């Protein structure tokens, strides 16, 4: 079975890209400085208010993959071991490349993909008039199509949800957050033109997700035993 792990990084669109009535709507209930800052942070989470700055795709069986990311110049290079290809492009080009690659895989694996990455990619692509080549929101309870590890490890929200960093630390997996960067740093990294750092961070999330998938698959995937 060909499968791929993917992860995305997003960044809120500039506030001045919204007209006055839209800004008023977005900050309607932000009546304190704390709420204003929280609202600004939350803009990163929605396809209508944020952009895709990187997508990492990683085959958990071969450890080969590709990272497509935004940059202010055309870049194309490989990791030192030759397993990962990196390529820059505009947001639209990133999405177009993703939709070219994803149909090749029978199963895709995410962490909270159903709650974030998948609907974000589909709606954001539609906004940019990029054709989606696959339904990233298939039947929820068939992990053979989409294995969302957050849903699997909580048994479809029967237990408490933790973030990827917490699961990694609990399972003894190297977490990208342990290296000084988190998703909240995307803005300053873009401003500093540290585009490759964003690509590396996104790849780190995909690698951590792939390792978590291996642990789940070895110990908790009972579908392999079904007739």
N, C-alpha and C positions, 0 to 999 in steps of 0.2 A: 504494500500500500504506500503510495507516494503521499507524503504529508509535509506540512510546512508550519512553522511557528511564525507569527508576525506580531509586530508591535508598532504603534505610531507615537509621534511626539507632535503636540499642537501648541499654538501660540495665538493669543487673542489678537484680533485685528485692531489697528489703531482706532482710538475713540473718534478721531475726526473723520473716519470713513463712514460713520453713521450720521444721519441727519439729526436735527435738533429733536424732533418728535420721537425718534428711535432711542436717542440717548435718554430722553425723559422717561420713556417706557422702561428701559433697562435699569435705571436707577430710581424707579418709582418708590421703592420701599427702603432705600438707603438713606436714612435720616440721621445717621451719625458717621463720624470719620471711620469707625471700625467697620460699619456696614458698607460704606463706600469702597473700602479696600477689599472687603470680602467679595463684593459684587465684581470688582475688577478682576480678582483672581478667578472667579467662576466663569468669566467670559471665555477662558481657555477651554472650557469643557463642552462647548456647544458648536455644532457645525455652522450655525448661522452667525456666530460671533467670533469664530476662530478659524485659523488656517492650519493645514498640515505642513509641518516643516521637515519631517523625516518619517520614513517607513523602513523597518528592518524585516527581512524575510530570511528564515533560517531552517534548513532541513535538519530535524533533530537526529536523523539516522546517519547522515554523511557529514554533518557540521559545516556544510557548504551553504552559502547564502549570498544575499545582495542587500545593500543599503542604498536607498535613493533619498536624497536630501536637498534642501534648498541651499544655495550659495550665491555669492555675488559674481561668480565666474564659473566657467565650464570646468568641471573636474571629473576625472575618471582614473581610478587607481585600484590596487588590490592590497589586501592585508599581507603582512610579512610572510605568512604561511601559504598564501595563495588561495585560501579557502573562501574568502569573502571579497566580493566585488563592490566597489563604491562608485556611485555615479550621481552627479548633481543635476539639478534642473529647476524649473519653475514649479510652483505648486501643481499646476495643471499637468505638467510633464511627469511629475512624480506619480500623480494619480493614474495617468494613462499607462505608465510603466507597470504599476501595481496590477491593474486590470488585465494587462497582457500576461502577467506571470501566474496569477492565482488560479486560473482554470486548469493548470497542469497538475494540480494536487487534489487527491481524492479527499483528504482530511486536512482541515486547518485548525491550529491550536492557538489559543489566546489566554490571557489572564484578564478577566472582566471584559472580554471582547464583546459579549452580547450587550453589556450595559454601557459600553463606551466606544471602543475602536470600530466595531462593525457598523452600527448606525451612523457614526460620525463619517466614516469613509463613504458610505452610500449617499447620504444627504449632501455632503460636501461636493462629491462628484457631480451630483445632479445640478447643484448651484453653478458649477463651472462648465456645465454641458459636456461632461465626460461620461461616456456610456459604461455602466456597470456590467461586467460580463458574468457575474455570478451573484446569487442571492446569499449574502453573508448572514442572514437571519433565518436559517432553515428551522425545521422542527426542533424545538428546544431540547427535547429529551433524547435525542439521538447524538451521542458523543462521537459516533463514527463519522459524522459529517463535520460538526464543529465541536471540538472539545474545549469548552471554556473552563479552565481550571478553577476559577473562583466558584463556579456553580458546582463543579464536581467535588471540591474539597469542603463545601458547605452543604453538600447533598441537596442542592437546589434551595439554598437559603433556609435550611432546617436548623443550621447552627450559625454562630457569629461569623461575620465576614472580617477578614484582616487584609491589609494591603500586601503587595508583592514583597516588599522589604521585610515585613514581619514573617511571612511564610518562609522566605529564603533563610533568614536567621534561625528560625525554628527547625528547618530541615538541614541546616549546616551547609547551605548553598551560598556562594559568593554573591552578594547583592550589589548592583551598580550604585546604590545610594551610599555604600560604604566608601566610595572613592571621591566624595566631595561634591557631587552634582546630583540634583534632583530635578523633577519636572518643573518645579517652580523657578528654575534658573534659565529656562529657555529664552526669556526676554533679554536678559543681560548678555547671554551668550550670542544671541543674534546681533545685538547692538555692538558687541566687541568683535563681530565677524569670526567667531570661533565655530565655524560651521562643521568642521571635522569633529570637534568635541561633541557636538549635538549628534552627529552620525554615530560616533563611538558609544555614546550613552544609550542611544536607541538600540544599537546592537547588543549592548550589555543587558538591557531588559529582555531582549529576545533570547539571549543565551541563558539567562536565569530562568525564564519561562520554559525553555527547552529542558533544562535540568530538572525542574519541578515536574514537568510532564513525564520524564523518565521515571522519577520516583513514584508518581501516581500510577503510571502504567504497570510498573513492576509489582505494586502492592495493592492497588485498589481498583484496577480495571477488570471487572468481572465479565465484561462482554466477551472476552477471549475464551471464557469457559462455557459460553452458551452454545447450544447445538443449532 
